[in-house]
Amino acid sequence: MDSTLIQGEVIDELARLNSVGERVSAITAAAMRGELDFKQSFTQRVSLLKGLPETRVRELCHSIPLAEGAERLISTLKSLGYNRRAFWRL
């Protein structure tokens, strides 16, 4: 979803909420330089989110703007009969 259906990177936003934004950015940069593979970098970044209250995560879900056209895409898919369960099977 990041930068596809929503305008933003969720893990970066969550990291800022948990006061570890700079640390997560450093891990991301190391991965971009090829120093870590995706699994390593993802595991390290997610571990820094430990202790983040669920309420903060829910707040974030309601504050990240959708990408242009996302609402139309979702509406169109719903009108064609797709539902949440159908998406998980794709």
PDB file of N, CA, C and O in Angstrom:
ATOM      1  N   MET A   1       0.810  -1.202   0.000  1.00  0.00           N
ATOM      2  CA  MET A   1       0.000   0.000   0.000  1.00  0.00           C
ATOM      3  C   MET A   1       0.852   1.266   0.000  1.00  0.00           C
ATOM      4  O   MET A   1       0.475   2.275  -0.596  1.00  0.00           O
ATOM      5  N   ASP A   2       2.001   1.207   0.670  1.00  0.00           N
ATOM      6  CA  ASP A   2       2.828   2.402   0.809  1.00  0.00           C
ATOM      7  C   ASP A   2       3.166   3.003  -0.546  1.00  0.00           C
ATOM      8  O   ASP A   2       3.681   2.327  -1.437  1.00  0.00           O
ATOM      9  N   SER A   3       2.868   4.273  -0.676  1.00  0.00           N
ATOM     10  CA  SER A   3       3.132   5.042  -1.891  1.00  0.00           C
ATOM     11  C   SER A   3       2.431   4.481  -3.120  1.00  0.00           C
ATOM     12  O   SER A   3       2.745   4.888  -4.238  1.00  0.00           O
ATOM     13  N   THR A   4       1.496   3.562  -2.945  1.00  0.00           N
ATOM     14  CA  THR A   4       0.690   3.045  -4.036  1.00  0.00           C
ATOM     15  C   THR A   4      -0.767   3.439  -3.800  1.00  0.00           C
ATOM     16  O   THR A   4      -1.360   4.158  -4.604  1.00  0.00           O
ATOM     17  N   LEU A   5      -1.335   2.965  -2.700  1.00  0.00           N
ATOM     18  CA  LEU A   5      -2.709   3.351  -2.348  1.00  0.00           C
ATOM     19  C   LEU A   5      -2.756   4.463  -1.304  1.00  0.00           C
ATOM     20  O   LEU A   5      -3.777   5.130  -1.139  1.00  0.00           O
ATOM     21  N   ILE A   6      -1.650   4.653  -0.607  1.00  0.00           N
ATOM     22  CA  ILE A   6      -1.597   5.727   0.389  1.00  0.00           C
ATOM     23  C   ILE A   6      -0.387   6.606   0.116  1.00  0.00           C
ATOM     24  O   ILE A   6       0.585   6.180  -0.509  1.00  0.00           O
ATOM     25  N   GLN A   7      -0.465   7.827   0.591  1.00  0.00           N
ATOM     26  CA  GLN A   7       0.639   8.771   0.433  1.00  0.00           C
ATOM     27  C   GLN A   7       1.506   8.708   1.680  1.00  0.00           C
ATOM     28  O   GLN A   7       1.289   9.463   2.628  1.00  0.00           O
ATOM     29  N   GLY A   8       2.457   7.841   1.686  1.00  0.00           N
ATOM     30  CA  GLY A   8       3.347   7.744   2.831  1.00  0.00           C
ATOM     31  C   GLY A   8       3.893   6.349   2.991  1.00  0.00           C
ATOM     32  O   GLY A   8       3.480   5.408   2.314  1.00  0.00           O
ATOM     33  N   GLU A   9       4.832   6.242   3.906  1.00  0.00           N
ATOM     34  CA  GLU A   9       5.450   4.967   4.264  1.00  0.00           C
ATOM     35  C   GLU A   9       5.058   4.679   5.711  1.00  0.00           C
ATOM     36  O   GLU A   9       5.498   5.374   6.627  1.00  0.00           O
ATOM     37  N   VAL A  10       4.244   3.671   5.911  1.00  0.00           N
ATOM     38  CA  VAL A  10       3.671   3.389   7.225  1.00  0.00           C
ATOM     39  C   VAL A  10       4.745   3.142   8.274  1.00  0.00           C
ATOM     40  O   VAL A  10       4.655   3.672   9.381  1.00  0.00           O
ATOM     41  N   ILE A  11       5.754   2.351   7.950  1.00  0.00           N
ATOM     42  CA  ILE A  11       6.759   2.031   8.969  1.00  0.00           C
ATOM     43  C   ILE A  11       7.499   3.293   9.417  1.00  0.00           C
ATOM     44  O   ILE A  11       7.851   3.413  10.590  1.00  0.00           O
ATOM     45  N   ASP A  12       7.737   4.231   8.504  1.00  0.00           N
ATOM     46  CA  ASP A  12       8.376   5.485   8.877  1.00  0.00           C
ATOM     47  C   ASP A  12       7.486   6.310   9.800  1.00  0.00           C
ATOM     48  O   ASP A  12       7.955   6.899  10.774  1.00  0.00           O
ATOM     49  N   GLU A  13       6.200   6.342   9.477  1.00  0.00           N
ATOM     50  CA  GLU A  13       5.250   7.093  10.307  1.00  0.00           C
ATOM     51  C   GLU A  13       5.124   6.466  11.698  1.00  0.00           C
ATOM     52  O   GLU A  13       5.099   7.176  12.704  1.00  0.00           O
ATOM     53  N   LEU A  14       5.047   5.150  11.748  1.00  0.00           N
ATOM     54  CA  LEU A  14       4.971   4.464  13.042  1.00  0.00           C
ATOM     55  C   LEU A  14       6.242   4.703  13.844  1.00  0.00           C
ATOM     56  O   LEU A  14       6.183   4.897  15.058  1.00  0.00           O
ATOM     57  N   ALA A  15       7.376   4.691  13.182  1.00  0.00           N
ATOM     58  CA  ALA A  15       8.650   4.931  13.867  1.00  0.00           C
ATOM     59  C   ALA A  15       8.681   6.327  14.482  1.00  0.00           C
ATOM     60  O   ALA A  15       9.143   6.502  15.609  1.00  0.00           O
ATOM     61  N   ARG A  16       8.192   7.314  13.745  1.00  0.00           N
ATOM     62  CA  ARG A  16       8.140   8.671  14.301  1.00  0.00           C
ATOM     63  C   ARG A  16       7.253   8.712  15.546  1.00  0.00           C
ATOM     64  O   ARG A  16       7.593   9.357  16.538  1.00  0.00           O
ATOM     65  N   LEU A  17       6.116   8.020  15.485  1.00  0.00           N
ATOM     66  CA  LEU A  17       5.218   7.980  16.645  1.00  0.00           C
ATOM     67  C   LEU A  17       5.870   7.317  17.855  1.00  0.00           C
ATOM     68  O   LEU A  17       5.515   7.616  18.995  1.00  0.00           O
ATOM     69  N   ASN A  18       6.820   6.418  17.609  1.00  0.00           N
ATOM     70  CA  ASN A  18       7.486   5.688  18.694  1.00  0.00           C
ATOM     71  C   ASN A  18       8.859   6.283  19.012  1.00  0.00           C
ATOM     72  O   ASN A  18       9.661   5.669  19.716  1.00  0.00           O
ATOM     73  N   SER A  19       9.120   7.476  18.491  1.00  0.00           N
ATOM     74  CA  SER A  19      10.371   8.208  18.740  1.00  0.00           C
ATOM     75  C   SER A  19      11.621   7.456  18.293  1.00  0.00           C
ATOM     76  O   SER A  19      12.677   7.588  18.912  1.00  0.00           O
ATOM     77  N   VAL A  20      11.510   6.670  17.226  1.00  0.00           N
ATOM     78  CA  VAL A  20      12.656   5.940  16.682  1.00  0.00           C
ATOM     79  C   VAL A  20      12.797   6.201  15.178  1.00  0.00           C
ATOM     80  O   VAL A  20      13.382   5.396  14.453  1.00  0.00           O
ATOM     81  N   GLY A  21      12.261   7.318  14.726  1.00  0.00           N
ATOM     82  CA  GLY A  21      12.276   7.629  13.303  1.00  0.00           C
ATOM     83  C   GLY A  21      13.667   7.663  12.707  1.00  0.00           C
ATOM     84  O   GLY A  21      13.882   7.122  11.623  1.00  0.00           O
ATOM     85  N   GLU A  22      14.615   8.284  13.387  1.00  0.00           N
ATOM     86  CA  GLU A  22      15.976   8.379  12.868  1.00  0.00           C
ATOM     87  C   GLU A  22      16.640   7.006  12.802  1.00  0.00           C
ATOM     88  O   GLU A  22      17.376   6.716  11.859  1.00  0.00           O
ATOM     89  N   ARG A  23      16.386   6.173  13.788  1.00  0.00           N
ATOM     90  CA  ARG A  23      16.981   4.837  13.789  1.00  0.00           C
ATOM     91  C   ARG A  23      16.424   3.994  12.643  1.00  0.00           C
ATOM     92  O   ARG A  23      17.170   3.280  11.973  1.00  0.00           O
ATOM     93  N   VAL A  24      15.127   4.077  12.424  1.00  0.00           N
ATOM     94  CA  VAL A  24      14.508   3.334  11.327  1.00  0.00           C
ATOM     95  C   VAL A  24      15.037   3.847   9.986  1.00  0.00           C
ATOM     96  O   VAL A  24      15.306   3.053   9.085  1.00  0.00           O
ATOM     97  N   SER A  25      15.188   5.145   9.848  1.00  0.00           N
ATOM     98  CA  SER A  25      15.730   5.718   8.615  1.00  0.00           C
ATOM     99  C   SER A  25      17.153   5.230   8.361  1.00  0.00           C
ATOM    100  O   SER A  25      17.524   4.970   7.216  1.00  0.00           O
ATOM    101  N   ALA A  26      17.939   5.106   9.403  1.00  0.00           N
ATOM    102  CA  ALA A  26      19.318   4.628   9.258  1.00  0.00           C
ATOM    103  C   ALA A  26      19.342   3.174   8.776  1.00  0.00           C
ATOM    104  O   ALA A  26      20.160   2.809   7.932  1.00  0.00           O
ATOM    105  N   ILE A  27      18.460   2.364   9.306  1.00  0.00           N
ATOM    106  CA  ILE A  27      18.374   0.959   8.871  1.00  0.00           C
ATOM    107  C   ILE A  27      17.929   0.889   7.414  1.00  0.00           C
ATOM    108  O   ILE A  27      18.471   0.107   6.633  1.00  0.00           O
ATOM    109  N   THR A  28      16.947   1.701   7.051  1.00  0.00           N
ATOM    110  CA  THR A  28      16.480   1.742   5.660  1.00  0.00           C
ATOM    111  C   THR A  28      17.614   2.154   4.732  1.00  0.00           C
ATOM    112  O   THR A  28      17.787   1.569   3.663  1.00  0.00           O
ATOM    113  N   ALA A  29      18.378   3.146   5.131  1.00  0.00           N
ATOM    114  CA  ALA A  29      19.502   3.611   4.311  1.00  0.00           C
ATOM    115  C   ALA A  29      20.538   2.504   4.139  1.00  0.00           C
ATOM    116  O   ALA A  29      21.073   2.319   3.046  1.00  0.00           O
ATOM    117  N   ALA A  30      20.824   1.766   5.217  1.00  0.00           N
ATOM    118  CA  ALA A  30      21.783   0.659   5.134  1.00  0.00           C
ATOM    119  C   ALA A  30      21.291  -0.401   4.150  1.00  0.00           C
ATOM    120  O   ALA A  30      22.079  -0.961   3.387  1.00  0.00           O
ATOM    121  N   ALA A  31      20.007  -0.670   4.171  1.00  0.00           N
ATOM    122  CA  ALA A  31      19.434  -1.647   3.238  1.00  0.00           C
ATOM    123  C   ALA A  31      19.539  -1.147   1.799  1.00  0.00           C
ATOM    124  O   ALA A  31      19.836  -1.922   0.890  1.00  0.00           O
ATOM    125  N   MET A  32      19.299   0.130   1.596  1.00  0.00           N
ATOM    126  CA  MET A  32      19.382   0.702   0.251  1.00  0.00           C
ATOM    127  C   MET A  32      20.818   0.654  -0.285  1.00  0.00           C
ATOM    128  O   MET A  32      21.031   0.589  -1.495  1.00  0.00           O
ATOM    129  N   ARG A  33      21.795   0.687   0.620  1.00  0.00           N
ATOM    130  CA  ARG A  33      23.199   0.577   0.215  1.00  0.00           C
ATOM    131  C   ARG A  33      23.616  -0.877   0.015  1.00  0.00           C
ATOM    132  O   ARG A  33      24.750  -1.147  -0.380  1.00  0.00           O
ATOM    133  N   GLY A  34      22.705  -1.819   0.286  1.00  0.00           N
ATOM    134  CA  GLY A  34      23.012  -3.229   0.111  1.00  0.00           C
ATOM    135  C   GLY A  34      23.685  -3.878   1.301  1.00  0.00           C
ATOM    136  O   GLY A  34      24.170  -5.005   1.201  1.00  0.00           O
ATOM    137  N   GLU A  35      23.721  -3.184   2.425  1.00  0.00           N
ATOM    138  CA  GLU A  35      24.371  -3.713   3.623  1.00  0.00           C
ATOM    139  C   GLU A  35      23.495  -4.709   4.371  1.00  0.00           C
ATOM    140  O   GLU A  35      23.996  -5.519   5.151  1.00  0.00           O
ATOM    141  N   LEU A  36      22.194  -4.649   4.135  1.00  0.00           N
ATOM    142  CA  LEU A  36      21.228  -5.558   4.744  1.00  0.00           C
ATOM    143  C   LEU A  36      20.261  -6.005   3.665  1.00  0.00           C
ATOM    144  O   LEU A  36      19.958  -5.245   2.746  1.00  0.00           O
ATOM    145  N   ASP A  37      19.776  -7.236   3.769  1.00  0.00           N
ATOM    146  CA  ASP A  37      18.726  -7.639   2.832  1.00  0.00           C
ATOM    147  C   ASP A  37      17.386  -7.173   3.395  1.00  0.00           C
ATOM    148  O   ASP A  37      17.309  -6.690   4.525  1.00  0.00           O
ATOM    149  N   PHE A  38      16.332  -7.325   2.594  1.00  0.00           N
ATOM    150  CA  PHE A  38      15.030  -6.814   3.007  1.00  0.00           C
ATOM    151  C   PHE A  38      14.567  -7.432   4.318  1.00  0.00           C
ATOM    152  O   PHE A  38      14.103  -6.718   5.208  1.00  0.00           O
ATOM    153  N   LYS A  39      14.686  -8.756   4.450  1.00  0.00           N
ATOM    154  CA  LYS A  39      14.208  -9.426   5.659  1.00  0.00           C
ATOM    155  C   LYS A  39      14.934  -8.909   6.899  1.00  0.00           C
ATOM    156  O   LYS A  39      14.308  -8.658   7.929  1.00  0.00           O
ATOM    157  N   GLN A  40      16.233  -8.752   6.803  1.00  0.00           N
ATOM    158  CA  GLN A  40      17.007  -8.235   7.942  1.00  0.00           C
ATOM    159  C   GLN A  40      16.563  -6.819   8.303  1.00  0.00           C
ATOM    160  O   GLN A  40      16.318  -6.506   9.468  1.00  0.00           O
ATOM    161  N   SER A  41      16.464  -5.975   7.284  1.00  0.00           N
ATOM    162  CA  SER A  41      16.106  -4.585   7.564  1.00  0.00           C
ATOM    163  C   SER A  41      14.678  -4.477   8.100  1.00  0.00           C
ATOM    164  O   SER A  41      14.407  -3.694   9.010  1.00  0.00           O
ATOM    165  N   PHE A  42      13.781  -5.260   7.534  1.00  0.00           N
ATOM    166  CA  PHE A  42      12.390  -5.212   7.996  1.00  0.00           C
ATOM    167  C   PHE A  42      12.291  -5.685   9.445  1.00  0.00           C
ATOM    168  O   PHE A  42      11.607  -5.064  10.259  1.00  0.00           O
ATOM    169  N   THR A  43      12.968  -6.775   9.762  1.00  0.00           N
ATOM    170  CA  THR A  43      12.953  -7.313  11.132  1.00  0.00           C
ATOM    171  C   THR A  43      13.504  -6.285  12.112  1.00  0.00           C
ATOM    172  O   THR A  43      12.931  -6.077  13.182  1.00  0.00           O
ATOM    173  N   GLN A  44      14.604  -5.648  11.756  1.00  0.00           N
ATOM    174  CA  GLN A  44      15.199  -4.640  12.642  1.00  0.00           C
ATOM    175  C   GLN A  44      14.292  -3.435  12.817  1.00  0.00           C
ATOM    176  O   GLN A  44      14.130  -2.924  13.925  1.00  0.00           O
ATOM    177  N   ARG A  45      13.699  -2.981  11.713  1.00  0.00           N
ATOM    178  CA  ARG A  45      12.822  -1.804  11.798  1.00  0.00           C
ATOM    179  C   ARG A  45      11.575  -2.098  12.624  1.00  0.00           C
ATOM    180  O   ARG A  45      11.183  -1.292  13.468  1.00  0.00           O
ATOM    181  N   VAL A  46      10.953  -3.245  12.385  1.00  0.00           N
ATOM    182  CA  VAL A  46       9.734  -3.594  13.124  1.00  0.00           C
ATOM    183  C   VAL A  46      10.038  -3.778  14.607  1.00  0.00           C
ATOM    184  O   VAL A  46       9.217  -3.415  15.450  1.00  0.00           O
ATOM    185  N   SER A  47      11.190  -4.328  14.939  1.00  0.00           N
ATOM    186  CA  SER A  47      11.531  -4.532  16.353  1.00  0.00           C
ATOM    187  C   SER A  47      11.596  -3.206  17.106  1.00  0.00           C
ATOM    188  O   SER A  47      11.360  -3.167  18.313  1.00  0.00           O
ATOM    189  N   LEU A  48      11.908  -2.138  16.413  1.00  0.00           N
ATOM    190  CA  LEU A  48      11.967  -0.820  17.049  1.00  0.00           C
ATOM    191  C   LEU A  48      10.582  -0.249  17.347  1.00  0.00           C
ATOM    192  O   LEU A  48      10.456   0.753  18.050  1.00  0.00           O
ATOM    193  N   LEU A  49       9.557  -0.883  16.816  1.00  0.00           N
ATOM    194  CA  LEU A  49       8.186  -0.413  17.064  1.00  0.00           C
ATOM    195  C   LEU A  49       7.577  -1.043  18.309  1.00  0.00           C
ATOM    196  O   LEU A  49       6.459  -0.707  18.698  1.00  0.00           O
ATOM    197  N   LYS A  50       8.312  -1.954  18.929  1.00  0.00           N
ATOM    198  CA  LYS A  50       7.802  -2.629  20.121  1.00  0.00           C
ATOM    199  C   LYS A  50       7.390  -1.599  21.175  1.00  0.00           C
ATOM    200  O   LYS A  50       8.110  -0.643  21.460  1.00  0.00           O
ATOM    201  N   GLY A  51       6.218  -1.830  21.733  1.00  0.00           N
ATOM    202  CA  GLY A  51       5.712  -0.937  22.773  1.00  0.00           C
ATOM    203  C   GLY A  51       4.842   0.187  22.261  1.00  0.00           C
ATOM    204  O   GLY A  51       4.263   0.929  23.054  1.00  0.00           O
ATOM    205  N   LEU A  52       4.737   0.328  20.954  1.00  0.00           N
ATOM    206  CA  LEU A  52       3.874   1.371  20.401  1.00  0.00           C
ATOM    207  C   LEU A  52       2.422   0.997  20.664  1.00  0.00           C
ATOM    208  O   LEU A  52       1.965  -0.056  20.220  1.00  0.00           O
ATOM    209  N   PRO A  53       1.693   1.848  21.383  1.00  0.00           N
ATOM    210  CA  PRO A  53       0.303   1.514  21.709  1.00  0.00           C
ATOM    211  C   PRO A  53      -0.575   1.371  20.459  1.00  0.00           C
ATOM    212  O   PRO A  53      -0.418   2.110  19.487  1.00  0.00           O
ATOM    213  N   GLU A  54      -1.480   0.426  20.503  1.00  0.00           N
ATOM    214  CA  GLU A  54      -2.393   0.184  19.384  1.00  0.00           C
ATOM    215  C   GLU A  54      -3.191   1.433  19.045  1.00  0.00           C
ATOM    216  O   GLU A  54      -3.503   1.669  17.877  1.00  0.00           O
ATOM    217  N   THR A  55      -3.518   2.224  20.033  1.00  0.00           N
ATOM    218  CA  THR A  55      -4.295   3.442  19.779  1.00  0.00           C
ATOM    219  C   THR A  55      -3.547   4.386  18.854  1.00  0.00           C
ATOM    220  O   THR A  55      -4.165   5.060  18.030  1.00  0.00           O
ATOM    221  N   ARG A  56      -2.227   4.446  18.975  1.00  0.00           N
ATOM    222  CA  ARG A  56      -1.429   5.313  18.102  1.00  0.00           C
ATOM    223  C   ARG A  56      -1.451   4.790  16.664  1.00  0.00           C
ATOM    224  O   ARG A  56      -1.490   5.563  15.707  1.00  0.00           O
ATOM    225  N   VAL A  57      -1.425   3.463  16.534  1.00  0.00           N
ATOM    226  CA  VAL A  57      -1.478   2.850  15.209  1.00  0.00           C
ATOM    227  C   VAL A  57      -2.821   3.166  14.555  1.00  0.00           C
ATOM    228  O   VAL A  57      -2.880   3.523  13.378  1.00  0.00           O
ATOM    229  N   ARG A  58      -3.884   3.033  15.317  1.00  0.00           N
ATOM    230  CA  ARG A  58      -5.221   3.328  14.778  1.00  0.00           C
ATOM    231  C   ARG A  58      -5.340   4.797  14.367  1.00  0.00           C
ATOM    232  O   ARG A  58      -5.939   5.108  13.338  1.00  0.00           O
ATOM    233  N   GLU A  59      -4.769   5.701  15.173  1.00  0.00           N
ATOM    234  CA  GLU A  59      -4.784   7.119  14.820  1.00  0.00           C
ATOM    235  C   GLU A  59      -4.094   7.342  13.484  1.00  0.00           C
ATOM    236  O   GLU A  59      -4.567   8.107  12.644  1.00  0.00           O
ATOM    237  N   LEU A  60      -2.969   6.662  13.301  1.00  0.00           N
ATOM    238  CA  LEU A  60      -2.222   6.808  12.059  1.00  0.00           C
ATOM    239  C   LEU A  60      -3.042   6.340  10.861  1.00  0.00           C
ATOM    240  O   LEU A  60      -3.020   6.966   9.801  1.00  0.00           O
ATOM    241  N   CYS A  61      -3.758   5.248  11.034  1.00  0.00           N
ATOM    242  CA  CYS A  61      -4.574   4.712   9.939  1.00  0.00           C
ATOM    243  C   CYS A  61      -5.578   5.733   9.428  1.00  0.00           C
ATOM    244  O   CYS A  61      -5.936   5.727   8.250  1.00  0.00           O
ATOM    245  N   HIS A  62      -6.023   6.597  10.303  1.00  0.00           N
ATOM    246  CA  HIS A  62      -7.024   7.581   9.921  1.00  0.00           C
ATOM    247  C   HIS A  62      -6.416   8.903   9.464  1.00  0.00           C
ATOM    248  O   HIS A  62      -7.137   9.811   9.050  1.00  0.00           O
ATOM    249  N   SER A  63      -5.087   9.012   9.538  1.00  0.00           N
ATOM    250  CA  SER A  63      -4.475  10.291   9.184  1.00  0.00           C
ATOM    251  C   SER A  63      -3.650  10.254   7.900  1.00  0.00           C
ATOM    252  O   SER A  63      -3.318  11.309   7.362  1.00  0.00           O
ATOM    253  N   ILE A  64      -3.314   9.077   7.400  1.00  0.00           N
ATOM    254  CA  ILE A  64      -2.526   9.000   6.168  1.00  0.00           C
ATOM    255  C   ILE A  64      -3.453   9.174   4.969  1.00  0.00           C
ATOM    256  O   ILE A  64      -4.414   8.421   4.807  1.00  0.00           O
ATOM    257  N   PRO A  65      -3.167  10.157   4.139  1.00  0.00           N
ATOM    258  CA  PRO A  65      -4.047  10.388   2.986  1.00  0.00           C
ATOM    259  C   PRO A  65      -3.910   9.301   1.923  1.00  0.00           C
ATOM    260  O   PRO A  65      -2.832   8.747   1.708  1.00  0.00           O
ATOM    261  N   LEU A  66      -5.020   9.016   1.275  1.00  0.00           N
ATOM    262  CA  LEU A  66      -5.022   8.068   0.165  1.00  0.00           C
ATOM    263  C   LEU A  66      -4.361   8.708  -1.056  1.00  0.00           C
ATOM    264  O   LEU A  66      -4.402   9.925  -1.236  1.00  0.00           O
ATOM    265  N   ALA A  67      -3.759   7.874  -1.878  1.00  0.00           N
ATOM    266  CA  ALA A  67      -3.178   8.350  -3.130  1.00  0.00           C
ATOM    267  C   ALA A  67      -4.298   8.751  -4.084  1.00  0.00           C
ATOM    268  O   ALA A  67      -5.433   8.288  -3.972  1.00  0.00           O
ATOM    269  N   GLU A  68      -3.951   9.615  -5.014  1.00  0.00           N
ATOM    270  CA  GLU A  68      -4.937  10.053  -5.991  1.00  0.00           C
ATOM    271  C   GLU A  68      -5.469   8.842  -6.755  1.00  0.00           C
ATOM    272  O   GLU A  68      -4.692   8.032  -7.261  1.00  0.00           O
ATOM    273  N   GLY A  69      -6.777   8.723  -6.836  1.00  0.00           N
ATOM    274  CA  GLY A  69      -7.416   7.632  -7.566  1.00  0.00           C
ATOM    275  C   GLY A  69      -7.703   6.395  -6.726  1.00  0.00           C
ATOM    276  O   GLY A  69      -8.416   5.501  -7.182  1.00  0.00           O
ATOM    277  N   ALA A  70      -7.166   6.319  -5.503  1.00  0.00           N
ATOM    278  CA  ALA A  70      -7.363   5.128  -4.672  1.00  0.00           C
ATOM    279  C   ALA A  70      -8.832   4.932  -4.309  1.00  0.00           C
ATOM    280  O   ALA A  70      -9.347   3.816  -4.376  1.00  0.00           O
ATOM    281  N   GLU A  71      -9.501   6.008  -3.930  1.00  0.00           N
ATOM    282  CA  GLU A  71     -10.914   5.882  -3.567  1.00  0.00           C
ATOM    283  C   GLU A  71     -11.742   5.398  -4.765  1.00  0.00           C
ATOM    284  O   GLU A  71     -12.640   4.570  -4.616  1.00  0.00           O
ATOM    285  N   ARG A  72     -11.432   5.920  -5.933  1.00  0.00           N
ATOM    286  CA  ARG A  72     -12.158   5.496  -7.144  1.00  0.00           C
ATOM    287  C   ARG A  72     -11.887   4.025  -7.435  1.00  0.00           C
ATOM    288  O   ARG A  72     -12.806   3.284  -7.782  1.00  0.00           O
ATOM    289  N   LEU A  73     -10.642   3.599  -7.299  1.00  0.00           N
ATOM    290  CA  LEU A  73     -10.286   2.205  -7.531  1.00  0.00           C
ATOM    291  C   LEU A  73     -11.053   1.292  -6.583  1.00  0.00           C
ATOM    292  O   LEU A  73     -11.638   0.298  -7.015  1.00  0.00           O
ATOM    293  N   ILE A  74     -11.052   1.619  -5.303  1.00  0.00           N
ATOM    294  CA  ILE A  74     -11.736   0.791  -4.308  1.00  0.00           C
ATOM    295  C   ILE A  74     -13.236   0.767  -4.574  1.00  0.00           C
ATOM    296  O   ILE A  74     -13.866  -0.287  -4.495  1.00  0.00           O
ATOM    297  N   SER A  75     -13.800   1.913  -4.885  1.00  0.00           N
ATOM    298  CA  SER A  75     -15.228   1.994  -5.196  1.00  0.00           C
ATOM    299  C   SER A  75     -15.576   1.144  -6.422  1.00  0.00           C
ATOM    300  O   SER A  75     -16.583   0.436  -6.430  1.00  0.00           O
ATOM    301  N   THR A  76     -14.742   1.221  -7.442  1.00  0.00           N
ATOM    302  CA  THR A  76     -14.980   0.440  -8.658  1.00  0.00           C
ATOM    303  C   THR A  76     -14.905  -1.055  -8.367  1.00  0.00           C
ATOM    304  O   THR A  76     -15.758  -1.822  -8.816  1.00  0.00           O
ATOM    305  N   LEU A  77     -13.896  -1.464  -7.624  1.00  0.00           N
ATOM    306  CA  LEU A  77     -13.759  -2.879  -7.282  1.00  0.00           C
ATOM    307  C   LEU A  77     -14.958  -3.382  -6.482  1.00  0.00           C
ATOM    308  O   LEU A  77     -15.455  -4.484  -6.718  1.00  0.00           O
ATOM    309  N   LYS A  78     -15.415  -2.564  -5.535  1.00  0.00           N
ATOM    310  CA  LYS A  78     -16.605  -2.945  -4.757  1.00  0.00           C
ATOM    311  C   LYS A  78     -17.822  -3.091  -5.664  1.00  0.00           C
ATOM    312  O   LYS A  78     -18.611  -4.024  -5.511  1.00  0.00           O
ATOM    313  N   SER A  79     -17.968  -2.161  -6.610  1.00  0.00           N
ATOM    314  CA  SER A  79     -19.128  -2.227  -7.505  1.00  0.00           C
ATOM    315  C   SER A  79     -19.062  -3.451  -8.414  1.00  0.00           C
ATOM    316  O   SER A  79     -20.087  -3.904  -8.922  1.00  0.00           O
ATOM    317  N   LEU A  80     -17.868  -3.983  -8.620  1.00  0.00           N
ATOM    318  CA  LEU A  80     -17.695  -5.186  -9.429  1.00  0.00           C
ATOM    319  C   LEU A  80     -17.823  -6.466  -8.608  1.00  0.00           C
ATOM    320  O   LEU A  80     -17.699  -7.576  -9.126  1.00  0.00           O
ATOM    321  N   GLY A  81     -18.075  -6.279  -7.308  1.00  0.00           N
ATOM    322  CA  GLY A  81     -18.305  -7.440  -6.461  1.00  0.00           C
ATOM    323  C   GLY A  81     -17.115  -7.897  -5.629  1.00  0.00           C
ATOM    324  O   GLY A  81     -17.217  -8.881  -4.896  1.00  0.00           O
ATOM    325  N   TYR A  82     -15.998  -7.202  -5.731  1.00  0.00           N
ATOM    326  CA  TYR A  82     -14.856  -7.576  -4.899  1.00  0.00           C
ATOM    327  C   TYR A  82     -15.121  -7.140  -3.469  1.00  0.00           C
ATOM    328  O   TYR A  82     -15.720  -6.093  -3.225  1.00  0.00           O
ATOM    329  N   ASN A  83     -14.665  -7.957  -2.525  1.00  0.00           N
ATOM    330  CA  ASN A  83     -14.763  -7.591  -1.118  1.00  0.00           C
ATOM    331  C   ASN A  83     -13.428  -7.883  -0.451  1.00  0.00           C
ATOM    332  O   ASN A  83     -12.494  -8.363  -1.094  1.00  0.00           O
ATOM    333  N   ARG A  84     -13.347  -7.596   0.824  1.00  0.00           N
ATOM    334  CA  ARG A  84     -12.096  -7.759   1.561  1.00  0.00           C
ATOM    335  C   ARG A  84     -11.556  -9.181   1.449  1.00  0.00           C
ATOM    336  O   ARG A  84     -10.356  -9.366   1.246  1.00  0.00           O
ATOM    337  N   ARG A  85     -12.403 -10.172   1.577  1.00  0.00           N
ATOM    338  CA  ARG A  85     -11.956 -11.572   1.486  1.00  0.00           C
ATOM    339  C   ARG A  85     -11.382 -11.887   0.120  1.00  0.00           C
ATOM    340  O   ARG A  85     -10.403 -12.624   0.003  1.00  0.00           O
ATOM    341  N   ALA A  86     -11.996 -11.325  -0.917  1.00  0.00           N
ATOM    342  CA  ALA A  86     -11.508 -11.577  -2.281  1.00  0.00           C
ATOM    343  C   ALA A  86     -10.104 -11.038  -2.461  1.00  0.00           C
ATOM    344  O   ALA A  86      -9.292 -11.650  -3.154  1.00  0.00           O
ATOM    345  N   PHE A  87      -9.802  -9.898  -1.844  1.00  0.00           N
ATOM    346  CA  PHE A  87      -8.469  -9.307  -1.970  1.00  0.00           C
ATOM    347  C   PHE A  87      -7.416 -10.178  -1.324  1.00  0.00           C
ATOM    348  O   PHE A  87      -6.314 -10.309  -1.855  1.00  0.00           O
ATOM    349  N   TRP A  88      -7.732 -10.775  -0.193  1.00  0.00           N
ATOM    350  CA  TRP A  88      -6.733 -11.596   0.511  1.00  0.00           C
ATOM    351  C   TRP A  88      -6.415 -12.865  -0.248  1.00  0.00           C
ATOM    352  O   TRP A  88      -5.357 -13.459  -0.037  1.00  0.00           O
ATOM    353  N   ARG A  89      -7.307 -13.297  -1.129  1.00  0.00           N
ATOM    354  CA  ARG A  89      -7.048 -14.518  -1.906  1.00  0.00           C
ATOM    355  C   ARG A  89      -6.192 -14.242  -3.135  1.00  0.00           C
ATOM    356  O   ARG A  89      -5.634 -15.175  -3.714  1.00  0.00           O
ATOM    357  N   LEU A  90      -6.076 -12.978  -3.546  1.00  0.00           N
ATOM    358  CA  LEU A  90      -5.303 -12.663  -4.756  1.00  0.00           C
ATOM    359  C   LEU A  90      -3.843 -12.937  -4.580  1.00  0.00           C
ATOM    360  O   LEU A  90      -3.059 -12.724  -5.505  1.00  0.00           O
TER     361      LEU A  90
END
